[in-house]
Amino acid sequence: MDIAAMSVSNAQAQVMQQASISVMKKAMDSAEAQMAGILEMMPPSQHVLDVRA
């Protein structure tokens, strides 16, 4: 494989990795927003949890 082909292949791999990371970030943001909505819908708990015990 010559240098030009390796350069093109490397650039394509970088673009694919950046696209994958962008999609993952969007999915994480969406999941975070959904969880915030779920937590907001939950009624407050009447129980106290001692996490140091």
C-alpha positions as CSV (number, residue, x, y, z in Angstrom):
1,M,0.0,0.0,0.0
2,D,1.5,3.3,-1.0
3,I,1.6,6.4,1.2
4,A,-1.3,8.2,-0.5
5,A,-3.6,5.2,-0.1
6,M,-2.6,4.9,3.6
7,S,-3.3,8.6,4.1
8,V,-6.8,8.3,2.5
9,S,-7.5,5.2,4.6
10,N,-6.4,6.9,7.8
11,A,-8.6,10.0,7.0
12,Q,-11.6,7.8,6.3
13,A,-11.1,6.0,9.6
14,Q,-10.9,9.3,11.5
15,V,-14.1,10.6,9.9
16,M,-15.9,7.3,10.8
17,Q,-14.6,7.5,14.4
18,Q,-15.7,11.2,14.7
19,A,-19.2,10.3,13.3
20,S,-19.5,7.4,15.7
21,I,-18.5,9.6,18.7
22,S,-21.0,12.3,17.6
23,V,-23.8,9.7,17.4
24,M,-22.9,8.3,20.8
25,K,-22.9,11.8,22.3
26,K,-26.4,12.5,20.9
27,A,-27.6,9.1,22.3
28,M,-26.2,10.0,25.7
29,D,-27.7,13.4,25.7
30,S,-31.1,11.9,24.8
31,A,-30.8,9.3,27.5
32,E,-29.9,12.0,30.0
33,A,-33.0,14.1,29.0
34,Q,-35.2,11.1,29.3
35,M,-33.9,10.2,32.7
36,A,-34.4,13.8,33.9
37,G,-38.0,13.6,32.8
38,I,-38.5,10.3,34.5
39,L,-37.0,11.6,37.7
40,E,-39.2,14.7,37.6
41,M,-42.4,12.5,37.2
42,M,-41.5,10.4,40.3
43,P,-43.2,11.3,43.5
44,P,-40.9,12.3,46.3
45,S,-40.0,9.5,48.7
46,Q,-41.2,9.6,52.3
47,H,-38.3,7.4,53.4
48,V,-34.9,8.5,54.5
49,L,-32.0,6.4,53.4
50,D,-28.8,6.4,55.5
51,V,-26.0,5.9,53.1
52,R,-23.3,6.0,55.7
53,A,-24.5,3.0,57.7
